[in-house]
Amino acid sequence: MYKNNLPLSFHPRRYDFNELSKDISLLVQEFSFLRLNTIGRSVLNQPIYEIQIGSGHRKVHWNGSFHANEWITTCVIMKMLYWICNTLTTEDLPFHKELLGLFSENTLSIVPMVNPDGVNLVINETVEQSDYMEFVHKINEGNDGFTGWKANIRGVDLNNQFPANWELEKERKKQKTFSHRDYPGDAPLTEPETIAMSNLVIERKFDLILALHTQGKEFYWGYDNLEPPISEVYANYFSSISPYKAVKTIDSHAGFKDWYIQDFRKPGFTLELGKGINPLPLSMFESIFSETFPILLASLFNLENQSFSK
């Protein structure tokens, strides 16, 4: 299934949708076992890509860049994908045989950039559509640049858009209208990006999900005491193999992970990569990747009937 190829390498850089598209095209051309899908389109009609790899019955999902100024999460995911592809196809690389086994047991779904319009705005400080440029300048609260922009291009926070106590989150948010951050929209699942992600999860019926955000060097693994017991097993294991602190719950609702746990009662995790002020600088990339790598890899382990305690 996995044929030998010359190893490719990932180069971290200011990673807008155009750069992501270049890398995806390169990988799909080089590694025929990758399956590329378009699960929806953004407000500005950019494709929201899903990459699948593996043939196993266990279904795992990773995503990045729900929040525009957290685009370094896409870099982490893509470097991990490069590593997976090279390791699967190069027999003399460490962990080759083990990874072959994991991908016979798992099917991995990756949505590397949930919010392409927002990422483009943060990195390029412009979008081609002039009417949207006028709009984002108007709601950016007088900021010259867009480094504080988390929302999609319509000013809706995509990680406050899911039907998990959405009404409660809506009521207590200070932002009552479209904004660069924290506005949950006029109703759950109004945005094309969140509709695409919701439909994907409902269709695929994942067994475990990881949503990558920044920052805080911790991860959240519970929601409203609805998470299954296996979630704590994974949380203990993740925190034992990385410097990230396991936090069961925070006072927050309407997130992707919250909805996933609520509706599917499967293990879901929000990872807050790195520590600092968003957007985290590329100078931190290698340390962030090395801290996150063990958790990404361990998400492919089936820890049922295992127990880990710190």
C-alpha positions as CSV (number, residue, x, y, z in Angstrom):
1,M,0.0,0.0,0.0
2,Y,2.8,2.4,0.9
3,K,5.5,2.6,-1.7
4,N,9.0,4.0,-1.2
5,N,9.5,7.7,-2.0
6,L,12.2,10.2,-1.5
7,P,11.4,11.9,1.8
8,L,10.0,15.4,1.6
9,S,10.3,18.0,4.3
10,F,8.0,20.6,5.7
11,H,9.2,24.2,6.0
12,P,7.4,26.4,8.6
13,R,6.5,29.8,7.2
14,R,3.7,32.3,7.2
15,Y,1.1,29.8,6.3
16,D,-2.0,31.2,4.5
17,F,-4.4,29.2,2.4
18,N,-2.3,29.5,-0.7
19,E,0.7,28.0,1.1
20,L,-1.5,25.2,2.5
21,S,-2.8,24.4,-1.0
22,K,0.7,24.2,-2.4
23,D,1.7,21.7,0.2
24,I,-1.5,19.6,-0.2
25,S,-1.0,19.4,-3.9
26,L,2.7,18.3,-3.5
27,L,1.7,15.6,-0.9
28,V,-1.2,14.2,-2.9
29,Q,1.0,14.1,-6.0
30,E,3.8,12.3,-4.2
31,F,1.8,10.0,-2.0
32,S,-1.0,8.3,-3.8
33,F,-2.5,6.8,-0.7
34,L,-3.7,10.2,0.5
35,R,-7.3,10.9,-0.2
36,L,-8.3,14.6,-0.6
37,N,-11.9,15.8,-0.1
38,T,-13.5,19.2,-0.1
39,I,-16.0,19.1,2.8
40,G,-17.4,22.6,2.2
41,R,-16.5,26.1,1.3
42,S,-15.7,29.2,3.3
43,V,-17.7,32.5,3.2
44,L,-15.3,33.6,0.5
45,N,-15.7,30.3,-1.4
46,Q,-12.3,28.8,-0.5
47,P,-12.4,25.0,-0.3
48,I,-12.2,23.5,3.2
49,Y,-10.0,20.5,2.7
50,E,-10.0,17.2,4.4
51,I,-7.2,14.7,4.0
52,Q,-7.7,11.1,4.8
53,I,-5.1,8.4,5.4
54,G,-5.3,4.8,6.5
55,S,-7.7,1.9,6.1
56,G,-8.6,1.0,9.7
57,H,-12.0,0.7,11.4
58,R,-11.0,3.2,14.1
59,K,-11.6,6.8,13.0
60,V,-9.6,9.7,14.4
61,H,-9.9,13.3,13.4
62,W,-7.5,16.3,13.8
63,N,-8.2,19.9,12.9
64,G,-6.5,23.3,13.1
65,S,-7.1,27.0,12.6
66,F,-10.6,27.3,13.8
67,H,-9.3,30.6,15.0
68,A,-7.6,32.8,12.4
69,N,-4.7,34.0,14.5
70,E,-3.9,30.5,15.6
71,W,-2.7,29.5,12.1
72,I,0.5,27.9,13.5
73,T,-1.7,24.9,14.4
74,T,-2.0,24.2,10.6
75,C,1.8,24.2,10.3
76,V,2.0,21.7,13.2
77,I,-0.6,19.4,11.5
78,M,1.0,19.6,8.1
79,K,4.5,18.8,9.4
80,M,3.0,15.8,11.2
81,L,1.4,14.7,7.9
82,Y,4.8,15.1,6.1
83,W,6.4,12.9,8.8
84,I,3.6,10.3,8.6
85,C,3.9,10.1,4.8
86,N,7.7,9.8,4.8
87,T,7.8,7.3,7.6
88,L,5.2,5.1,6.0
89,T,7.1,5.0,2.7
90,T,10.7,4.8,3.9
91,E,11.6,1.4,5.3
92,D,14.8,2.4,7.1
93,L,13.1,5.3,9.0
94,P,12.4,4.8,12.7
95,F,8.9,3.7,13.5
96,H,8.1,2.6,9.9
97,K,6.7,-0.9,10.8
98,E,4.8,0.5,13.8
99,L,3.2,3.2,11.7
100,L,2.2,0.7,9.1
101,G,0.4,-1.2,11.8
102,L,-1.4,1.9,13.2
103,F,-2.7,2.9,9.8
104,S,-4.1,-0.6,9.2
105,E,-6.1,-0.1,12.4
106,N,-6.9,3.6,12.0
107,T,-8.4,5.9,9.4
108,L,-7.2,9.5,10.1
109,S,-9.1,12.5,9.0
110,I,-7.4,15.9,8.9
111,V,-8.9,19.3,8.3
112,P,-5.8,21.4,8.5
113,M,-7.4,24.9,8.1
114,V,-11.1,25.3,9.2
115,N,-11.0,29.1,8.7
116,P,-9.1,29.9,5.5
117,D,-10.6,33.4,5.0
118,G,-9.7,34.4,8.6
119,V,-6.1,33.0,8.3
120,N,-5.6,34.9,5.0
121,L,-6.8,38.1,6.7
122,V,-4.4,37.7,9.6
123,I,-1.4,36.9,7.5
124,N,-1.9,39.1,4.4
125,E,-4.0,41.9,6.1
126,T,-6.2,41.9,3.1
127,V,-8.8,39.9,1.2
128,E,-9.7,40.3,-2.5
129,Q,-13.3,41.2,-2.0
130,S,-13.5,45.0,-1.3
131,D,-16.8,44.9,0.5
132,Y,-15.5,42.4,3.0
133,M,-12.4,44.6,3.6
134,E,-14.6,47.5,4.4
135,F,-16.6,45.3,6.8
136,V,-13.6,43.8,8.7
137,H,-12.0,47.2,9.1
138,K,-15.3,48.5,10.5
139,I,-15.5,45.7,13.2
140,N,-11.8,45.5,14.0
141,E,-12.2,48.1,16.8
142,G,-9.7,50.5,15.3
143,N,-6.8,48.1,15.2
144,D,-4.3,48.8,12.4
145,G,-3.5,45.1,11.8
146,F,-5.4,41.9,12.2
147,T,-3.1,40.0,14.6
148,G,-6.0,39.9,17.1
149,W,-8.5,38.4,14.6
150,K,-9.9,35.1,15.7
151,A,-13.2,35.0,13.8
152,N,-14.2,34.0,10.3
153,I,-14.5,36.8,7.7
154,R,-18.1,37.6,8.8
155,G,-17.0,38.3,12.3
156,V,-18.3,35.1,13.9
157,D,-16.1,33.0,16.3
158,L,-16.3,29.6,14.7
159,N,-15.5,27.8,18.0
160,N,-18.5,29.4,19.7
161,Q,-20.9,28.1,17.0
162,F,-21.9,24.6,18.1
163,P,-25.1,23.5,19.8
164,A,-23.7,22.7,23.2
165,N,-25.4,25.2,25.6
166,W,-25.0,27.8,22.8
167,E,-27.7,30.0,24.2
168,L,-25.9,30.2,27.5
169,E,-22.7,31.2,25.8
170,K,-24.5,33.7,23.6
171,E,-26.1,35.3,26.7
172,R,-23.0,35.9,28.6
173,K,-20.6,36.9,25.8
174,K,-19.7,40.6,25.9
175,Q,-19.7,40.7,22.1
176,K,-23.3,41.2,21.0
177,T,-22.6,41.7,17.3
178,F,-20.1,40.7,14.7
179,S,-16.5,41.2,15.9
180,H,-12.9,40.2,15.4
181,R,-13.4,37.6,18.2
182,D,-15.9,36.0,20.6
183,Y,-19.2,36.6,18.8
184,P,-21.0,33.3,18.7
185,G,-23.3,34.3,15.8
186,D,-27.1,34.8,15.7
187,A,-27.8,31.1,16.1
188,P,-25.7,27.8,16.2
189,L,-24.2,26.6,13.0
190,T,-24.9,29.6,10.8
191,E,-21.5,29.7,9.2
192,P,-20.5,27.6,6.2
193,E,-17.2,26.5,8.0
194,T,-19.0,25.2,11.1
195,I,-21.7,23.6,9.0
196,A,-19.0,21.7,7.1
197,M,-17.3,20.5,10.3
198,S,-20.6,19.4,11.8
199,N,-21.6,17.5,8.7
200,L,-18.2,15.9,8.6
201,V,-18.4,14.6,12.2
202,I,-22.0,13.4,11.7
203,E,-21.1,11.5,8.5
204,R,-17.8,10.0,9.7
205,K,-18.7,9.1,13.3
206,F,-15.2,9.6,14.6
207,D,-14.0,7.6,17.6
208,L,-11.7,10.4,18.9
209,I,-11.1,14.0,17.9
210,L,-8.3,16.6,18.5
211,A,-8.9,20.3,17.9
212,L,-5.6,22.3,17.9
213,H,-5.6,25.8,19.2
214,T,-3.1,28.2,20.8
215,Q,-2.0,29.0,23.5
216,G,-1.6,27.8,27.1
217,K,0.4,24.5,27.1
218,E,-2.7,22.6,28.3
219,F,-5.6,20.6,26.9
220,Y,-9.3,20.2,27.9
221,W,-10.8,16.8,27.8
222,G,-14.3,17.0,29.5
223,Y,-17.6,18.6,29.0
224,D,-20.5,18.7,31.4
225,N,-19.6,15.3,32.7
226,L,-20.7,13.7,29.5
227,E,-17.3,12.4,28.4
228,P,-16.8,8.6,28.5
229,P,-14.4,7.0,31.1
230,I,-11.8,6.4,28.3
231,S,-11.4,10.2,28.0
232,E,-9.6,10.3,31.3
233,V,-7.3,7.4,30.3
234,Y,-6.3,9.4,27.2
235,A,-5.9,12.6,29.2
236,N,-3.6,10.9,31.7
237,Y,-1.6,9.4,29.0
238,F,-1.3,12.6,26.9
239,S,-0.1,14.5,30.0
240,S,2.5,11.8,30.8
241,I,4.2,12.0,27.4
242,S,4.1,15.8,26.9
243,P,4.5,18.9,28.9
244,Y,0.9,19.8,28.5
245,K,-1.4,20.0,31.5
246,A,-4.6,18.0,31.5
247,V,-7.6,20.2,32.4
248,K,-11.0,18.4,32.6
249,T,-13.3,21.4,32.1
250,I,-13.3,25.2,31.9
251,D,-16.3,27.5,32.1
252,S,-17.0,27.6,28.4
253,H,-19.6,26.2,26.0
254,A,-20.6,26.0,22.3
255,G,-17.1,24.7,21.2
256,F,-16.5,22.0,18.6
257,K,-15.1,19.7,21.3
258,D,-18.0,20.4,23.6
259,W,-20.6,19.5,21.0
260,Y,-18.7,16.4,20.0
261,I,-18.6,15.1,23.5
262,Q,-22.2,16.0,24.2
263,D,-23.7,14.5,21.1
264,F,-21.4,11.4,20.6
265,R,-20.1,10.7,24.1
266,K,-16.6,9.9,22.6
267,P,-13.2,11.3,23.7
268,G,-12.6,14.8,22.4
269,F,-9.7,17.2,23.2
270,T,-9.0,20.8,22.7
271,L,-5.2,21.3,22.7
272,E,-3.8,24.7,23.5
273,L,-0.4,24.6,21.9
274,G,2.5,26.7,23.1
275,K,2.5,29.7,25.5
276,G,2.5,33.4,24.7
277,I,0.4,35.9,22.8
278,N,-1.4,34.9,19.6
279,P,-0.3,34.6,16.9
280,L,2.6,32.7,18.3
281,P,5.8,33.4,16.4
282,L,7.4,31.0,14.0
283,S,10.5,31.0,16.2
284,M,8.5,28.8,18.6
285,F,7.4,26.4,16.0
286,E,10.0,23.6,16.5
287,S,9.4,23.5,20.3
288,I,5.7,23.5,19.8
289,F,5.9,20.7,17.3
290,S,8.1,18.6,19.5
291,E,5.7,19.1,22.5
292,T,2.6,18.2,20.4
293,F,4.0,15.3,18.3
294,P,3.6,12.7,21.1
295,I,-0.1,13.6,21.6
296,L,-0.8,13.5,17.9
297,L,0.9,10.1,17.5
298,A,-0.8,8.7,20.7
299,S,-4.2,9.7,19.4
300,L,-3.7,6.7,17.0
301,F,-3.3,4.3,19.9
302,N,-6.3,2.4,21.0
303,L,-6.1,2.6,24.8
304,E,-9.3,0.8,25.6
305,N,-8.8,-1.5,28.6
306,Q,-5.6,0.4,29.5
307,S,-5.1,2.6,32.5
308,F,-2.6,5.4,33.1
309,S,-2.2,7.5,36.2
310,K,0.4,10.2,36.9
